[in-house]
């Protein structure tokens, strides 16, 4: 091999190396996480800062990469053709084409792009300084290509919001958990926060029959007993019926009132004078809006009313926050286990107050039907079409349900089992 042929070989592999650089840079800047680079840049990483600046100028950057890559690919093909034609005059062009294609695919496309996909941020930080210089060298051509891109985008522009959707954001959060970027607890919290705007008040509603309240005409002794027996810090106060709620009584205000009576103070307020204003909300309100209203009105409790003005139930700030961060237990709470696992992923004992949506998610069962009820208890009643009794059972798709306990005509506990999917459902 003479010196000219050796020079051709060196130039050819140099072109392959430069092509690999451009290919890996392209993949890196299209795959990198801008959030990670921003975090590094904020910590003082200058390489990350340079990469972020280039990523913000993506169109000129892409034009530079494509121009550079095409130039070195053309150069490598020309060098290979001259080299092989000198050695094999008849088949040199064919050999050059086959050899160049194989080598460029392996070493200038597949391998560098694979490596860049595995570590996009590292590749971007490494390639940023040279790319910045190349953008300056190719600036006239980049300007022309950028204008061309702008014209094409205007020609084929698509109307509509291009921002990330909630479903896409949830997918990113799921992917982050799978990759180990966030823990399971963080995943649950972030996912709950994203979905919080879509959750309505029915998911935390304490139904009318479970609302604990006192009549404005009740004796002090009865009110005190109600506080003691139910460990609530606030009680709904009504006139004659819970449909006519007139205020909310706080336990500390009530005890202050009792002490004032014992001391026979000159100005002892009445029970009515201790009440805070009731916050009334419709059953269609979302939890996010409910929390805003509670914060605005400095209220911890809301009465949910139906279309006729009657009381459907009540919702508390604690219940709304628990929907976001999970159960919040304090020293006065009686811990009630909603789920008892019999066989993981298949069989459970579940309380009737458990959310119906959570049940289907727990068993990974797809449910496209709309139900009037939001709880397992209501779902059972809808399916049985009668007042449930112990040992009543039914099958709904892959779900088998058996009533285990009934209290005051309400389902208290059920056994649920996920059945094998039928062949036409698989």
VEXKEZA-385687 format. One record per residue (C-alpha): x, y, z; residue in three letters; residue number from 0. Coordinates in steps of 0.5 Angstrom, whole numbers, plus 500, padded with zeros to 3 digits. Example, Ala and Ser with C-alpha at 12.3 -4.5 7.8 and 13.67 -1.06 7.14 Angstrom:
BEGIN
u v w r k
525 491 516 ALA 0
527 498 514 SER 1
This chain:
BEGIN
u v w r k
500 500 500 UNK 0
503 507 498 UNK 1
503 513 501 UNK 2
497 516 497 UNK 3
493 510 499 UNK 4
495 510 506 UNK 5
492 517 506 UNK 6
486 515 503 UNK 7
485 510 509 UNK 8
486 515 514 UNK 9
481 520 511 UNK 10
476 515 510 UNK 11
476 513 517 UNK 12
477 520 520 UNK 13
470 521 516 UNK 14
467 515 519 UNK 15
469 518 526 UNK 16
466 525 525 UNK 17
460 522 522 UNK 18
459 518 528 UNK 19
460 524 532 UNK 20
454 528 528 UNK 21
450 522 529 UNK 22
451 521 536 UNK 23
450 529 537 UNK 24
443 529 534 UNK 25
441 523 538 UNK 26
443 526 544 UNK 27
440 533 543 UNK 28
433 529 541 UNK 29
433 525 547 UNK 30
436 528 553 UNK 31
432 530 559 UNK 32
432 538 559 UNK 33
430 538 567 UNK 34
436 534 568 UNK 35
441 538 565 UNK 36
438 545 568 UNK 37
439 541 575 UNK 38
446 540 573 UNK 39
447 547 570 UNK 40
444 550 577 UNK 41
449 547 581 UNK 42
454 550 577 UNK 43
456 545 571 UNK 44
458 549 565 UNK 45
458 544 560 UNK 46
451 542 562 UNK 47
449 550 561 UNK 48
452 550 554 UNK 49
448 544 552 UNK 50
442 547 555 UNK 51
443 553 551 UNK 52
444 549 544 UNK 53
438 545 546 UNK 54
434 552 546 UNK 55
437 553 539 UNK 56
435 546 536 UNK 57
433 548 529 UNK 58
440 551 528 UNK 59
443 546 531 UNK 60
439 540 527 UNK 61
441 544 521 UNK 62
449 544 523 UNK 63
449 537 525 UNK 64
445 535 518 UNK 65
450 539 514 UNK 66
456 536 517 UNK 67
454 529 517 UNK 68
452 529 510 UNK 69
459 533 508 UNK 70
463 527 511 UNK 71
458 522 508 UNK 72
459 524 501 UNK 73
467 525 503 UNK 74
468 518 505 UNK 75
464 515 499 UNK 76
468 519 494 UNK 77
475 517 498 UNK 78
472 510 498 UNK 79
471 510 491 UNK 80
477 513 489 UNK 81
481 508 493 UNK 82
478 502 491 UNK 83
477 504 483 UNK 84
485 504 483 UNK 85
485 497 486 UNK 86
480 494 482 UNK 87
478 498 476 UNK 88
472 494 474 UNK 89
468 493 480 UNK 90
471 498 485 UNK 91
465 503 485 UNK 92
461 497 487 UNK 93
466 494 492 UNK 94
466 502 495 UNK 95
459 502 495 UNK 96
458 496 499 UNK 97
464 497 504 UNK 98
462 504 505 UNK 99
455 502 507 UNK 100
456 497 512 UNK 101
462 501 515 UNK 102
457 507 516 UNK 103
451 503 518 UNK 104
455 500 524 UNK 105
460 505 526 UNK 106
457 512 524 UNK 107
450 510 525 UNK 108
447 504 529 UNK 109
453 504 534 UNK 110
454 512 536 UNK 111
446 513 536 UNK 112
445 507 541 UNK 113
451 510 545 UNK 114
448 517 545 UNK 115
441 514 547 UNK 116
443 510 553 UNK 117
447 517 556 UNK 118
444 523 552 UNK 119
446 528 557 UNK 120
453 526 557 UNK 121
454 526 550 UNK 122
450 533 549 UNK 123
455 536 554 UNK 124
461 533 551 UNK 125
459 535 544 UNK 126
456 542 545 UNK 127
463 546 545 UNK 128
465 543 538 UNK 129
458 544 535 UNK 130
457 551 538 UNK 131
464 552 533 UNK 132
461 548 527 UNK 133
454 552 528 UNK 134
459 559 527 UNK 135
462 556 521 UNK 136
456 553 518 UNK 137
452 559 520 UNK 138
450 562 512 UNK 139
448 555 510 UNK 140
444 554 517 UNK 141
441 561 516 UNK 142
438 559 509 UNK 143
436 552 512 UNK 144
432 555 518 UNK 145
429 560 513 UNK 146
427 554 509 UNK 147
424 550 515 UNK 148
420 556 518 UNK 149
417 557 511 UNK 150
415 549 511 UNK 151
412 550 518 UNK 152
408 555 516 UNK 153
406 552 510 UNK 154
404 545 513 UNK 155
402 548 520 UNK 156
398 544 525 UNK 157
392 548 529 UNK 158
391 546 536 UNK 159
395 546 543 UNK 160
402 543 543 UNK 161
403 543 550 UNK 162
403 536 554 UNK 163
397 533 556 UNK 164
395 530 562 UNK 165
395 523 560 UNK 166
402 524 557 UNK 167
405 527 564 UNK 168
402 521 567 UNK 169
406 516 563 UNK 170
412 520 564 UNK 171
411 519 571 UNK 172
410 512 571 UNK 173
416 511 566 UNK 174
420 515 572 UNK 175
418 510 577 UNK 176
420 504 572 UNK 177
427 507 571 UNK 178
428 508 579 UNK 179
428 516 578 UNK 180
423 516 583 UNK 181
420 512 589 UNK 182
413 509 589 UNK 183
411 513 595 UNK 184
413 519 590 UNK 185
410 516 584 UNK 186
403 516 588 UNK 187
404 523 591 UNK 188
405 526 584 UNK 189
400 522 580 UNK 190
395 524 585 UNK 191
397 531 585 UNK 192
396 531 577 UNK 193
389 527 577 UNK 194
387 531 583 UNK 195
383 536 579 UNK 196
379 531 576 UNK 197
377 528 583 UNK 198
370 530 585 UNK 199
367 531 592 UNK 200
363 524 591 UNK 201
370 520 593 UNK 202
370 523 600 UNK 203
363 524 601 UNK 204
360 522 608 UNK 205
353 520 607 UNK 206
347 523 610 UNK 207
346 517 614 UNK 208
353 517 617 UNK 209
353 525 619 UNK 210
354 526 626 UNK 211
350 533 628 UNK 212
346 536 634 UNK 213
340 540 634 UNK 214
340 547 637 UNK 215
335 545 642 UNK 216
339 539 645 UNK 217
342 540 652 UNK 218
349 541 654 UNK 219
350 534 656 UNK 220
348 531 650 UNK 221
352 535 646 UNK 222
358 534 650 UNK 223
357 526 650 UNK 224
356 527 642 UNK 225
363 530 642 UNK 226
366 525 647 UNK 227
363 519 643 UNK 228
365 521 636 UNK 229
372 524 637 UNK 230
370 529 632 UNK 231
373 536 633 UNK 232
367 539 630 UNK 233
359 538 629 UNK 234
354 540 625 UNK 235
348 544 628 UNK 236
341 544 625 UNK 237
334 546 627 UNK 238
330 540 627 UNK 239
333 536 621 UNK 240
340 535 618 UNK 241
337 538 612 UNK 242
336 545 616 UNK 243
344 546 618 UNK 244
345 552 621 UNK 245
352 552 623 UNK 246
358 548 625 UNK 247
360 548 633 UNK 248
368 547 634 UNK 249
369 543 641 UNK 250
374 548 644 UNK 251
369 553 643 UNK 252
364 549 646 UNK 253
368 547 652 UNK 254
370 555 653 UNK 255
362 556 653 UNK 256
361 550 659 UNK 257
367 553 663 UNK 258
364 560 662 UNK 259
357 557 665 UNK 260
361 554 671 UNK 261
364 560 673 UNK 262
357 564 672 UNK 263
361 569 668 UNK 264
357 576 666 UNK 265
357 575 659 UNK 266
356 567 657 UNK 267
354 566 649 UNK 268
349 562 647 UNK 269
350 556 643 UNK 270
348 559 637 UNK 271
353 565 638 UNK 272
359 560 638 UNK 273
357 557 631 UNK 274
361 558 625 UNK 275
358 559 618 UNK 276
356 553 614 UNK 277
359 552 607 UNK 278
354 549 602 UNK 279
357 546 596 UNK 280
354 542 590 UNK 281
355 535 589 UNK 282
359 536 582 UNK 283
364 540 585 UNK 284
371 538 584 UNK 285
376 537 590 UNK 286
381 542 588 UNK 287
375 547 588 UNK 288
373 545 594 UNK 289
380 546 598 UNK 290
380 553 595 UNK 291
373 555 598 UNK 292
375 552 604 UNK 293
382 556 604 UNK 294
378 562 602 UNK 295
372 562 608 UNK 296
377 559 613 UNK 297
372 553 614 UNK 298
374 545 615 UNK 299
367 542 613 UNK 300
362 543 608 UNK 301
355 541 607 UNK 302
354 537 600 UNK 303
346 539 598 UNK 304
342 536 593 UNK 305
338 539 587 UNK 306
332 540 592 UNK 307
337 543 598 UNK 308
337 537 602 UNK 309
343 535 605 UNK 310
347 529 601 UNK 311
352 529 606 UNK 312
359 532 608 UNK 313
366 533 606 UNK 314
372 535 611 UNK 315
378 538 609 UNK 316
382 532 612 UNK 317
378 528 607 UNK 318
380 532 601 UNK 319
387 532 603 UNK 320
387 524 604 UNK 321
385 524 597 UNK 322
392 527 595 UNK 323
397 524 600 UNK 324
394 518 603 UNK 325
391 517 610 UNK 326
392 522 615 UNK 327
391 518 622 UNK 328
391 522 629 UNK 329
391 520 636 UNK 330
383 520 636 UNK 331
382 516 630 UNK 332
380 509 630 UNK 333
384 505 625 UNK 334
379 501 620 UNK 335
382 497 615 UNK 336
379 498 608 UNK 337
382 492 605 UNK 338
384 485 607 UNK 339
388 481 603 UNK 340
387 474 602 UNK 341
391 472 595 UNK 342
395 478 592 UNK 343
392 481 586 UNK 344
386 476 586 UNK 345
382 475 593 UNK 346
380 481 598 UNK 347
375 482 603 UNK 348
373 490 602 UNK 349
369 495 606 UNK 350
363 497 603 UNK 351
365 504 603 UNK 352
371 503 599 UNK 353
372 507 592 UNK 354
369 503 586 UNK 355
374 506 582 UNK 356
380 504 587 UNK 357
377 496 587 UNK 358
377 496 579 UNK 359
384 499 579 UNK 360
386 494 585 UNK 361
384 488 581 UNK 362
387 491 574 UNK 363
380 490 571 UNK 364
378 495 565 UNK 365
371 498 567 UNK 366
368 502 561 UNK 367
361 502 565 UNK 368
358 508 568 UNK 369
355 507 575 UNK 370
350 511 580 UNK 371
354 509 586 UNK 372
362 511 587 UNK 373
362 506 593 UNK 374
363 498 593 UNK 375
356 498 597 UNK 376
352 502 592 UNK 377
355 498 587 UNK 378
353 491 590 UNK 379
346 494 591 UNK 380
345 496 584 UNK 381
347 489 582 UNK 382
343 486 586 UNK 383
337 491 585 UNK 384
335 489 592 UNK 385
337 491 599 UNK 386
343 486 600 UNK 387
343 480 605 UNK 388
349 476 608 UNK 389
351 471 603 UNK 390
348 475 597 UNK 391
353 474 591 UNK 392
353 476 584 UNK 393
358 476 578 UNK 394
360 482 574 UNK 395
365 480 568 UNK 396
371 478 571 UNK 397
369 480 578 UNK 398
366 475 583 UNK 399
362 479 589 UNK 400
360 476 596 UNK 401
356 480 601 UNK 402
359 478 608 UNK 403
356 483 613 UNK 404
350 488 613 UNK 405
349 493 618 UNK 406
343 498 617 UNK 407
341 495 610 UNK 408
348 497 608 UNK 409
353 493 606 UNK 410
359 493 611 UNK 411
364 488 608 UNK 412
364 484 602 UNK 413
369 478 599 UNK 414
371 480 592 UNK 415
375 475 587 UNK 416
378 476 580 UNK 417
376 471 576 UNK 418
380 468 570 UNK 419
378 472 563 UNK 420
374 468 558 UNK 421
377 466 552 UNK 422
373 472 548 UNK 423
376 477 553 UNK 424
383 475 552 UNK 425
